[in-house]
Amino acid sequence: MNPGRPLPDLSRLLDLLVADPGRPRLTWYGDDGERVELSGAVLANWVAKTVNLLVSELDAGPGSIVVVDLPPHWRSVTWTLAAWRAGATVVVPPTEAGPDEGPDDGLARRADVVVTSRPGSWSVARDRGADLVAVALPALARRFDGELPAGAIDAAAAVMTYGDAIGWAPPTEPDETALESPDGAVTFADLLGPWVGDREQEPRARVLVAGDRSAAAVLHDLLAAWSADGSVVLASAATAAELRDDTARQDRVRDTERVTAGAL
């Protein structure tokens, strides 16, 4: 395996992340000074638990539509990687709507699984039988803080009950769509090939990624860095904007995190 070149599938990418299990692979800078660091082993562990939930409880697999209605965040990253590892298509809504604004009805009717921080907005999907997963975004959350619709799964509690290694997951289908977003569609064959192959990334780079762009742009940067055996410092939308305005603080973050690439 050459870590400087794109990898052919998610399974091998996860293997690469745990080849150096203690090295930070995803460091999250959230709002209000929140910082979460996931080593390769910890990131793979979160993904494995989530794959097991998706496959064994929600029947996710090739042909399934998993809507990830979350802002760029370390939790949205783990759910997206897990859905891909299960062979499902991840669909990102056009915008992150406000709490009182419902999603597009067409997307709600297509969804098999909805992963969201605003479960009350997805009544159309729930009424037609989609599984609803409520995600609490705060780092220390042990449960979803709010009323859960009937039948919804509280991700904070449910994920932790699953095994640390993937029990079984169906193989991905190369021609199936891996990601569908306002930026376009990407197949599994292209996900770790042409889609990230256009990005010349220095091997083992520590990349600063701004979370105030589209979900597809953020995922593109993450996959490009990891495919080159690198790691990522992901700043939330609010934090990325603050760092742009405060260059001294941005310099401190770059120095503390040993960032070697990436511009805000």
C-alpha positions as a printed Julia matrix, in Angstrom:
264×3 Matrix{Float64}:
   0.0    0.0    0.0
   1.4    3.39  -1.0
   0.0    6.0    1.42
   0.87   8.76  -1.02
  -1.7    7.55  -3.55
  -5.5    7.29  -3.32
  -6.8    4.01  -1.93
  -9.4    1.83  -3.66
 -11.94   1.4   -0.87
 -13.0    2.46   2.63
 -11.87  -0.79   4.21
  -8.25  -0.19   3.2
  -8.46   3.45   4.23
  -9.55   2.41   7.74
  -6.72  -0.12   7.82
  -4.31   2.7    7.02
  -5.71   4.86   9.81
  -5.12   2.16  12.43
  -1.69   1.14  11.14
  -0.36   3.88  13.45
  -3.11   3.59  16.07
  -2.0    6.24  18.53
  -1.4    9.04  16.04
  -4.08  11.76  15.94
  -6.14  11.45  12.77
  -9.05  13.82  13.45
  -8.86  16.76  15.84
 -12.06  18.77  16.23
 -12.19  22.42  17.23
 -15.81  23.16  18.06
 -17.62  26.17  19.4
 -16.85  27.64  22.84
 -13.33  26.19  22.9
 -14.39  22.55  22.53
 -11.54  20.29  21.39
 -11.85  16.56  20.66
  -8.95  14.44  19.45
  -9.47  11.06  17.82
  -6.48   8.83  17.22
  -6.54   6.34  14.38
  -7.66   3.59  16.76
 -10.4    5.72  18.34
 -11.72   6.96  15.0
 -11.84   3.4   13.64
 -13.57   2.28  16.83
 -16.32   4.88  16.45
 -16.77   3.92  12.82
 -16.92   0.19  13.62
 -19.56   0.65  16.33
 -21.63   2.81  14.0
 -21.31   0.33  11.11
 -22.59  -2.43  13.37
 -25.61  -0.34  14.36
 -26.36   0.6   10.75
 -26.06  -2.95   9.43
 -27.56  -5.03  12.23
 -30.29  -2.7   13.47
 -31.12  -0.47  10.51
 -30.44  -2.9    7.62
 -28.22  -0.38   5.82
 -26.28  -1.59   2.82
 -25.87  -1.08  -0.94
 -28.95   0.67  -2.27
 -29.81   2.25   1.09
 -30.13   6.03   1.34
 -28.62   7.45   4.53
 -29.32  11.15   4.92
 -26.68  12.86   7.08
 -28.42  16.04   8.2
 -25.56  17.37  10.34
 -23.13  20.26  10.02
 -19.46  19.46   9.37
 -18.46  17.95  12.72
 -16.48  14.97  13.99
 -19.74  13.13  14.57
 -20.96  13.72  11.01
 -17.61  12.39   9.79
 -17.92   9.13  11.74
 -21.5    8.58  10.56
 -20.55   9.26   6.94
 -17.57   6.89   7.05
 -19.72   4.22   8.69
 -22.49   4.54   6.09
 -19.92   4.23   3.31
 -18.31   1.23   4.99
 -21.75  -0.39   5.02
 -22.06   0.29   1.29
 -24.87   2.83   1.63
 -25.33   6.08  -0.25
 -24.85   9.19   1.88
 -27.07  12.11   0.92
 -26.31  15.57   2.28
 -29.28  17.98   2.26
 -28.85  21.16   0.19
 -28.57  23.32   3.29
 -28.66  22.87   7.02
 -32.14  24.25   7.59
 -33.16  26.05  10.74
 -34.88  24.16  13.57
 -38.34  25.22  12.38
 -37.68  24.61   8.69
 -38.46  21.13   7.42
 -36.34  19.22   4.91
 -37.22  18.75   1.27
 -40.17  16.37   1.06
 -38.67  14.55  -1.9
 -35.53  13.72   0.05
 -37.57  12.77   3.1
 -39.53  10.27   1.01
 -36.35   8.7   -0.41
 -34.56   8.29   2.9
 -34.1    4.88   4.5
 -32.15   6.28   7.46
 -31.96   9.89   8.63
 -29.09  10.89  10.92
 -29.87  14.32  12.3
 -29.49  16.76  15.17
 -33.05  18.0   14.59
 -35.2   14.84  14.59
 -38.48  16.73  14.98
 -38.11  18.13  11.46
 -38.18  14.75   9.7
 -41.82  13.74  10.25
 -42.36  12.94   6.55
 -39.47  10.47   6.5
 -40.55   8.95   9.81
 -44.19   8.58   8.68
 -43.12   6.62   5.59
 -40.99   4.21   7.62
 -37.48   5.67   7.58
 -35.33   5.03  10.64
 -34.53   8.2   12.56
 -31.24   8.61  14.46
 -30.92  11.64  16.74
 -27.36  12.9   17.19
 -26.28  15.11  20.08
 -23.41  17.33  18.91
 -21.77  18.4   22.22
 -18.62  16.4   22.93
 -19.62  15.16  26.37
 -23.26  14.39  25.57
 -24.39  10.99  26.82
 -27.93  11.36  25.52
 -29.91  13.53  23.13
 -30.96  16.72  24.9
 -34.51  17.16  23.72
 -37.71  15.32  22.97
 -37.27  12.29  20.74
 -40.02  11.37  18.27
 -41.56   7.95  18.79
 -39.26   5.2   17.58
 -36.21   7.46  17.13
 -32.81   6.13  18.16
 -30.65   8.17  20.51
 -27.24   7.84  18.85
 -25.25   8.88  21.93
 -26.57   5.9   23.88
 -27.11   3.36  21.1
 -23.71   3.48  19.36
 -21.85   2.62  22.55
 -23.68  -0.71  22.91
 -22.15  -2.13  19.71
 -18.89  -4.01  19.25
 -15.52  -2.37  18.73
 -14.82  -4.37  15.56
 -17.02  -4.6   12.47
 -18.94  -7.85  12.7
 -20.03  -7.98   9.07
 -20.65  -5.4    6.39
 -21.63  -5.94   2.77
 -19.07  -5.08   0.09
 -19.5   -1.75  -1.63
 -20.67  -1.66  -5.22
 -18.21   0.44  -7.3
 -20.88   1.86  -9.61
 -23.25   2.83  -6.8
 -23.39   6.44  -5.63
 -21.37   6.98  -2.45
 -22.13  10.68  -1.96
 -24.97  12.81  -3.23
 -24.84  16.51  -2.4
 -25.51  19.93  -3.96
 -21.91  19.75  -5.23
 -22.72  16.66  -7.31
 -22.62  12.88  -7.03
 -19.59  10.65  -6.48
 -19.52   6.88  -6.99
 -17.68   4.45  -4.73
 -15.24   3.79  -7.57
 -14.35   7.49  -7.68
 -14.56   8.27  -3.97
 -10.96   7.4   -3.16
  -9.77   7.54  -6.75
 -10.4   10.42  -9.16
 -12.38  12.48  -6.63
  -9.45  12.88  -4.23
  -6.78  12.03  -6.79
  -6.91  15.59  -8.11
  -5.52  16.87  -4.84
  -1.75  16.74  -4.51
  -1.32  16.14  -0.8
   2.02  15.79   0.93
   2.29  12.37   2.65
   1.56  12.44   6.4
   0.54  16.13   6.31
  -1.34  17.65   9.23
  -4.11  19.57   7.44
  -6.25  22.41   8.8
  -9.77  22.17   7.34
 -12.46  24.86   7.58
 -15.92  23.59   8.46
 -17.83  26.56   7.09
 -17.89  25.17   3.55
 -20.09  22.51   2.02
 -20.09  19.05   3.53
 -18.74  17.63   0.24
 -15.79  20.07   0.26
 -14.94  19.15   3.85
 -15.17  15.41   3.14
 -13.0   15.85   0.04
 -10.25  17.45   2.15
 -10.48  14.79   4.86
 -10.28  11.87   2.43
  -7.4   13.48   0.53
  -5.42  13.92   3.74
  -6.12  10.42   5.07
  -5.4    8.79   1.7
  -1.91  10.29   1.97
  -1.53   8.88   5.5
  -2.12  12.32   6.99
  -4.3   13.77   9.71
  -6.84  16.56   9.98
  -7.63  19.47  12.27
 -11.28  20.29  11.55
 -12.63  23.66  12.73
 -16.36  24.19  13.11
 -18.01  26.83  10.95
 -17.98  29.43  13.73
 -14.42  28.59  14.78
 -13.11  28.73  11.21
 -14.58  32.23  10.81
 -13.07  33.33  14.12
  -9.64  31.98  13.17
  -9.71  33.91   9.89
 -10.37  37.13  11.79
  -7.82  36.42  14.52
  -4.56  35.5   12.82
  -2.67  35.36  16.13
  -5.08  32.72  17.43
  -4.88  30.87  14.12
  -1.09  30.85  14.36
  -1.32  29.42  17.89
  -3.61  26.63  16.69
  -1.3   25.85  13.79
   1.69  25.76  16.11
  -0.02  23.74  18.86
  -1.44  21.19  16.44
   1.7   21.09  14.26
  -0.34  21.94  11.18
   1.68  21.66   7.97
  -0.97  22.29   5.31
  -4.4   23.78   4.71
  -5.65  27.35   4.39
  -8.75  28.86   5.98
